Amino acid sequence: MSARRTLDEPVIVHQFWKNRKHDAIVVSLSTYEGHNLVDVRQHFMTKEGKLAPTKMGLAMVVLRLPDLAQAITKALAKARELGLLADDGAGE
């Protein structure tokens, strides 16, 4: 069995604006103390115009990523079922 791969630097997978204040949600993959992590974190815009992370977020071992994806998929389906989202994904 080969050694588990780790990342030297975090890899941003996706980001999107949370609100008009230019807070963003950033999804990234990283390695911390030998553990591969997925991180979904709120970032804020600094006075210099750069995104910086906040304490608000979720980080977990990447092995739980399929469980998180399943939970998000279920939440999306339930939101559509309850009429909170249109079928095209458009919300309020």
GUZA-699936 format. One record per residue: residue number from 1; x, y negated, z negated of N, C-alpha, C, CB in turn; residue in three letters. Coordinates in nm, 2 decimals, padded with zeros to 4 digits, always signed. Each point is the difference from the previous one (the first is absolute). Glycine has a CB too. Example, Ala and Ser with C-alpha at 12.3 -4.5 7.8 and 13.67 -1.06 7.14 Angstrom:
residues 2
1 | +01.32 | +00.57 | -00.78 | -00.09 | -00.12 | +00.00 | +00.09 | -00.12 | +00.00 | -00.19 | +00.12 | -00.12 | ALA
2 | +00.15 | -00.23 | +00.19 | +00.09 | -00.11 | +00.00 | -00.08 | -00.11 | -00.08 | +00.12 | +00.06 | +00.22 | SER
***
This chain:
residues 92
1 | +00.09 | +00.12 | +00.00 | -00.09 | -00.12 | +00.00 | +00.09 | -00.12 | +00.00 | -00.19 | +00.12 | -00.12 | MET
2 | +00.16 | -00.22 | +00.20 | +00.08 | -00.12 | +00.01 | -00.04 | -00.10 | -00.11 | +00.02 | +00.03 | +00.25 | SER
3 | +00.07 | -00.12 | -00.28 | -00.02 | -00.10 | -00.10 | -00.11 | -00.09 | +00.04 | +00.24 | +00.01 | -00.07 | ALA
4 | -00.31 | -00.06 | -00.03 | -00.11 | -00.10 | +00.03 | +00.06 | -00.13 | +00.04 | -00.15 | +00.11 | -00.17 | ARG
5 | +00.09 | -00.17 | +00.27 | +00.04 | -00.13 | +00.06 | -00.04 | -00.11 | -00.10 | -00.02 | +00.09 | +00.24 | ARG
6 | +00.11 | -00.19 | -00.24 | -00.03 | -00.12 | -00.08 | +00.02 | -00.12 | +00.09 | +00.06 | +00.11 | -00.22 | THR
7 | -00.11 | -00.22 | +00.17 | +00.02 | -00.13 | +00.08 | +00.09 | -00.09 | -00.07 | -00.23 | +00.02 | +00.09 | LEU
8 | +00.33 | -00.08 | -00.01 | +00.09 | -00.10 | -00.06 | -00.07 | -00.13 | -00.03 | +00.19 | +00.11 | +00.13 | ASP
9 | -00.28 | -00.15 | -00.04 | -00.07 | -00.12 | -00.01 | -00.15 | +00.02 | +00.01 | +00.19 | -00.13 | +00.09 | GLU
10 | -00.28 | +00.05 | -00.16 | -00.14 | +00.02 | +00.02 | -00.04 | -00.03 | +00.15 | -00.04 | -00.07 | -00.24 | PRO
11 | -00.07 | +00.14 | +00.28 | -00.05 | -00.01 | +00.14 | -00.14 | -00.05 | -00.01 | +00.15 | +00.19 | +00.09 | VAL
12 | -00.18 | -00.31 | -00.04 | -00.13 | -00.05 | +00.01 | -00.08 | +00.07 | +00.11 | +00.07 | -00.22 | -00.09 | ILE
13 | -00.18 | +00.29 | +00.05 | -00.08 | +00.07 | +00.10 | -00.11 | -00.09 | +00.06 | +00.05 | +00.21 | -00.13 | VAL
14 | -00.11 | -00.29 | +00.04 | -00.11 | -00.08 | +00.05 | -00.02 | -00.12 | -00.10 | -00.12 | +00.20 | +00.11 | HIS
15 | +00.07 | -00.31 | -00.07 | -00.04 | -00.11 | -00.08 | -00.12 | -00.07 | +00.06 | +00.24 | -00.02 | -00.09 | GLN
16 | -00.32 | -00.04 | +00.00 | -00.11 | -00.08 | +00.05 | -00.04 | -00.10 | -00.10 | -00.09 | +00.19 | +00.13 | PHE
17 | +00.03 | -00.30 | -00.09 | -00.03 | -00.11 | -00.09 | -00.12 | +00.04 | -00.08 | +00.08 | -00.17 | +00.16 | TRP
18 | -00.07 | +00.14 | -00.29 | -00.11 | +00.03 | -00.09 | -00.10 | -00.11 | -00.01 | +00.16 | +00.14 | -00.13 | LYS
19 | -00.11 | -00.26 | +00.14 | -00.09 | -00.12 | -00.01 | +00.06 | -00.12 | +00.07 | -00.08 | +00.09 | -00.22 | ASN
20 | +00.01 | -00.20 | +00.21 | +00.04 | -00.12 | +00.07 | +00.12 | -00.07 | -00.08 | -00.23 | -00.03 | +00.09 | ARG
21 | +00.26 | +00.07 | -00.21 | +00.11 | -00.06 | -00.07 | +00.13 | +00.06 | +00.04 | -00.14 | -00.04 | -00.19 | LYS
22 | +00.14 | +00.13 | +00.29 | +00.11 | +00.07 | +00.06 | +00.06 | +00.10 | -00.10 | +00.05 | -00.20 | +00.14 | HIS
23 | -00.13 | +00.26 | -00.22 | +00.04 | +00.12 | -00.07 | -00.01 | +00.11 | +00.10 | -00.08 | -00.09 | -00.23 | ASP
24 | +00.17 | +00.19 | +00.22 | +00.00 | +00.11 | +00.09 | +00.00 | +00.13 | -00.07 | +00.12 | -00.14 | +00.17 | ALA
25 | -00.17 | +00.24 | -00.11 | +00.02 | +00.14 | -00.04 | +00.11 | +00.06 | +00.08 | -00.25 | +00.02 | -00.08 | ILE
26 | +00.35 | +00.04 | +00.02 | +00.11 | +00.06 | +00.07 | +00.01 | +00.14 | -00.04 | +00.13 | -00.22 | +00.01 | VAL
27 | -00.13 | +00.31 | +00.09 | +00.02 | +00.15 | -00.02 | +00.14 | +00.03 | +00.04 | -00.25 | +00.05 | +00.04 | VAL
28 | +00.33 | +00.01 | -00.13 | +00.14 | +00.04 | +00.03 | +00.03 | +00.13 | -00.05 | +00.06 | -00.24 | +00.00 | SER
29 | +00.05 | +00.30 | +00.06 | +00.06 | +00.12 | -00.05 | +00.14 | -00.03 | -00.05 | -00.13 | +00.14 | +00.17 | LEU
30 | +00.17 | -00.08 | -00.28 | +00.13 | -00.03 | -00.06 | +00.05 | +00.12 | -00.08 | -00.05 | -00.25 | -00.01 | SER
31 | +00.17 | +00.24 | -00.04 | +00.05 | +00.10 | -00.09 | +00.05 | -00.07 | -00.13 | +00.07 | +00.15 | +00.19 | THR
32 | -00.11 | -00.10 | -00.30 | +00.04 | -00.06 | -00.13 | +00.04 | +00.11 | -00.09 | -00.16 | -00.19 | +00.03 | TYR
33 | +00.28 | +00.19 | -00.08 | +00.06 | +00.10 | -00.09 | -00.02 | +00.14 | +00.05 | -00.04 | -00.16 | -00.19 | GLU
34 | +00.06 | +00.17 | +00.32 | -00.01 | +00.13 | +00.07 | -00.14 | +00.05 | +00.04 | +00.20 | +00.05 | -00.13 | GLY
35 | -00.30 | -00.13 | +00.10 | -00.14 | +00.04 | +00.03 | -00.05 | -00.09 | +00.11 | -00.04 | +00.06 | -00.24 | HIS
36 | -00.01 | +00.01 | +00.34 | -00.06 | -00.07 | +00.12 | -00.14 | -00.05 | -00.04 | +00.13 | +00.14 | +00.16 | ASN
37 | -00.16 | -00.27 | -00.14 | -00.12 | -00.06 | -00.04 | -00.08 | -00.07 | +00.11 | +00.11 | -00.04 | -00.22 | LEU
38 | -00.24 | +00.04 | +00.21 | -00.08 | -00.09 | +00.08 | -00.05 | -00.11 | -00.09 | -00.07 | +00.19 | +00.16 | VAL
39 | +00.08 | -00.31 | -00.11 | -00.04 | -00.12 | -00.09 | -00.10 | -00.08 | +00.08 | +00.23 | +00.00 | -00.11 | ASP
40 | -00.34 | -00.03 | +00.05 | -00.10 | -00.09 | +00.05 | -00.01 | -00.12 | -00.10 | -00.14 | +00.19 | +00.12 | VAL
41 | +00.19 | -00.30 | -00.08 | +00.02 | -00.11 | -00.09 | -00.05 | -00.14 | +00.06 | +00.19 | +00.13 | -00.10 | ARG
42 | -00.25 | -00.21 | +00.01 | -00.03 | -00.14 | +00.03 | +00.13 | -00.08 | +00.00 | -00.24 | +00.02 | -00.09 | GLN
43 | +00.25 | -00.11 | +00.19 | +00.11 | -00.09 | +00.01 | -00.05 | -00.14 | +00.00 | +00.15 | +00.17 | +00.12 | HIS
44 | -00.08 | -00.27 | -00.16 | -00.04 | -00.14 | +00.01 | +00.10 | -00.08 | +00.08 | -00.12 | +00.02 | -00.23 | PHE
45 | +00.07 | -00.13 | +00.28 | +00.09 | -00.09 | +00.08 | +00.07 | -00.09 | -00.09 | -00.16 | +00.02 | +00.20 | MET
46 | +00.30 | -00.02 | -00.19 | +00.08 | -00.09 | -00.08 | +00.00 | -00.14 | +00.06 | +00.14 | +00.19 | -00.07 | THR
47 | -00.09 | -00.29 | +00.00 | +00.01 | -00.14 | +00.05 | +00.09 | +00.00 | +00.13 | -00.04 | -00.09 | -00.24 | LYS
48 | +00.13 | +00.18 | +00.25 | +00.09 | +00.01 | +00.11 | -00.07 | +00.07 | +00.12 | +00.19 | +00.00 | -00.16 | GLU
49 | -00.31 | +00.05 | +00.14 | -00.07 | +00.06 | +00.11 | +00.03 | +00.15 | +00.02 | +00.00 | -00.22 | +00.11 | GLY
50 | +00.05 | +00.29 | -00.21 | +00.03 | +00.14 | +00.00 | -00.09 | +00.08 | -00.09 | +00.24 | -00.06 | +00.06 | LYS
51 | -00.27 | +00.18 | -00.02 | -00.08 | +00.09 | -00.08 | +00.08 | +00.06 | -00.11 | -00.15 | +00.05 | +00.19 | LEU
52 | +00.10 | -00.05 | -00.31 | +00.06 | +00.05 | -00.12 | -00.10 | +00.10 | -00.07 | +00.16 | -00.21 | -00.03 | ALA
53 | -00.11 | +00.32 | -00.02 | -00.09 | +00.10 | -00.07 | -00.05 | -00.05 | -00.13 | +00.11 | +00.18 | +00.12 | PRO
54 | -00.23 | -00.14 | -00.16 | -00.06 | -00.02 | -00.13 | +00.00 | +00.13 | -00.08 | -00.15 | -00.19 | +00.09 | THR
55 | +00.10 | +00.19 | -00.21 | -00.01 | +00.12 | -00.08 | -00.13 | +00.07 | +00.04 | +00.13 | -00.10 | -00.19 | LYS
56 | -00.21 | +00.04 | +00.27 | -00.13 | +00.06 | +00.03 | +00.02 | +00.10 | +00.12 | -00.13 | -00.20 | -00.08 | MET
57 | +00.12 | +00.32 | +00.06 | +00.01 | +00.10 | +00.10 | +00.01 | +00.14 | -00.05 | +00.12 | -00.17 | +00.13 | GLY
58 | -00.09 | +00.26 | -00.04 | +00.00 | +00.14 | -00.04 | +00.12 | +00.07 | +00.07 | -00.25 | +00.01 | -00.02 | LEU
59 | +00.33 | +00.06 | -00.06 | +00.12 | +00.07 | +00.05 | -00.02 | +00.14 | -00.05 | +00.15 | -00.20 | +00.01 | ALA
60 | -00.12 | +00.30 | +00.08 | -00.01 | +00.14 | -00.03 | +00.09 | +00.08 | +00.08 | -00.24 | -00.03 | -00.07 | MET
61 | +00.27 | +00.15 | +00.03 | +00.09 | +00.09 | +00.08 | -00.07 | +00.02 | +00.13 | +00.10 | +00.11 | -00.21 | VAL
62 | -00.02 | -00.10 | +00.32 | -00.05 | +00.01 | +00.13 | -00.07 | +00.13 | +00.02 | +00.19 | -00.14 | +00.08 | VAL
63 | -00.16 | +00.24 | -00.16 | -00.08 | +00.13 | +00.01 | -00.15 | -00.02 | -00.03 | +00.21 | +00.12 | -00.07 | LEU
64 | -00.25 | -00.23 | +00.00 | -00.14 | -00.02 | -00.02 | -00.06 | -00.08 | +00.11 | +00.05 | +00.00 | -00.24 | ARG
65 | +00.02 | -00.04 | +00.34 | -00.05 | -00.08 | +00.11 | -00.12 | +00.06 | +00.07 | +00.23 | -00.08 | +00.03 | LEU
66 | -00.23 | +00.22 | +00.00 | -00.12 | +00.06 | +00.06 | -00.12 | -00.02 | -00.09 | +00.14 | +00.17 | +00.11 | PRO
67 | -00.13 | -00.16 | -00.24 | -00.11 | -00.02 | -00.09 | -00.05 | -00.15 | +00.01 | +00.09 | +00.18 | -00.16 | ASP
68 | +00.00 | -00.27 | +00.16 | -00.04 | -00.14 | +00.01 | -00.07 | -00.03 | +00.14 | +00.19 | -00.06 | -00.15 | LEU
69 | -00.14 | +00.12 | +00.25 | -00.06 | -00.02 | +00.14 | -00.14 | +00.06 | -00.01 | +00.22 | +00.01 | +00.11 | ALA
70 | -00.24 | +00.11 | -00.17 | -00.13 | +00.06 | -00.01 | -00.10 | -00.09 | -00.08 | +00.11 | +00.23 | +00.02 | GLN
71 | -00.06 | -00.29 | -00.13 | -00.08 | -00.08 | -00.08 | -00.05 | -00.13 | +00.08 | +00.12 | +00.09 | -00.21 | ALA
72 | -00.02 | -00.15 | +00.28 | -00.04 | -00.12 | +00.08 | -00.10 | +00.03 | +00.11 | +00.23 | -00.09 | -00.05 | ILE
73 | -00.21 | +00.21 | +00.11 | -00.09 | +00.04 | +00.11 | -00.14 | +00.02 | -00.06 | +00.19 | +00.11 | +00.12 | THR
74 | -00.20 | -00.05 | -00.24 | -00.13 | +00.02 | -00.06 | -00.06 | -00.14 | -00.04 | +00.07 | +00.23 | -00.09 | LYS
75 | +00.01 | -00.32 | +00.04 | -00.05 | -00.13 | -00.04 | -00.05 | -00.07 | +00.12 | +00.16 | -00.01 | -00.19 | ALA
76 | -00.09 | +00.02 | +00.31 | -00.05 | -00.06 | +00.12 | -00.13 | +00.05 | +00.05 | +00.24 | -00.03 | +00.06 | LEU
77 | -00.25 | +00.16 | -00.07 | -00.13 | +00.07 | +00.04 | -00.11 | -00.04 | -00.09 | +00.12 | +00.19 | +00.09 | ALA
78 | -00.10 | -00.20 | -00.22 | -00.10 | -00.04 | -00.10 | -00.04 | -00.14 | +00.02 | +00.09 | +00.17 | -00.16 | LYS
79 | +00.00 | -00.26 | +00.19 | -00.03 | -00.14 | +00.02 | -00.08 | -00.02 | +00.12 | +00.21 | -00.07 | -00.10 | ALA
80 | -00.19 | +00.15 | +00.21 | -00.08 | -00.01 | +00.12 | -00.14 | +00.06 | -00.03 | +00.20 | +00.02 | +00.14 | ARG
81 | -00.21 | +00.09 | -00.22 | -00.12 | +00.06 | -00.03 | -00.09 | -00.10 | -00.08 | +00.11 | +00.23 | +00.00 | GLU
82 | -00.05 | -00.31 | -00.09 | -00.07 | -00.09 | -00.09 | -00.03 | -00.13 | +00.07 | +00.11 | +00.11 | -00.19 | LEU
83 | -00.06 | -00.13 | +00.32 | -00.03 | -00.12 | +00.07 | +00.10 | -00.11 | -00.03 | -00.24 | +00.07 | +00.01 | GLY
84 | +00.35 | -00.04 | -00.08 | +00.09 | -00.10 | -00.04 | +00.09 | -00.04 | +00.12 | +00.00 | +00.08 | -00.24 | LEU
85 | +00.02 | +00.01 | +00.33 | +00.08 | -00.02 | +00.12 | -00.08 | +00.04 | +00.12 | +00.21 | +00.04 | -00.12 | LEU
86 | -00.19 | -00.11 | +00.23 | -00.06 | +00.04 | +00.13 | +00.08 | +00.12 | +00.05 | -00.09 | -00.23 | +00.05 | ALA
87 | +00.04 | +00.31 | +00.04 | +00.07 | +00.11 | +00.06 | +00.13 | -00.04 | +00.07 | -00.22 | +00.11 | +00.03 | ASP
88 | +00.23 | -00.24 | +00.01 | +00.12 | -00.04 | +00.07 | +00.11 | -00.05 | -00.10 | -00.14 | -00.07 | +00.19 | ASP
89 | +00.11 | +00.08 | -00.32 | +00.09 | -00.04 | -00.11 | -00.01 | -00.14 | -00.05 | +00.15 | +00.16 | +00.10 | GLY
90 | -00.24 | -00.24 | -00.03 | -00.02 | -00.14 | -00.04 | -00.07 | +00.00 | -00.13 | +00.00 | -00.08 | +00.23 | ALA
91 | +00.05 | +00.00 | -00.33 | -00.07 | -00.01 | -00.13 | -00.07 | -00.13 | -00.01 | +00.17 | +00.15 | -00.10 | GLY
92 | -00.17 | -00.20 | -00.02 | -00.07 | -00.13 | -00.03 | +00.07 | -00.11 | +00.06 | -00.08 | +00.09 | -00.21 | GLU
***
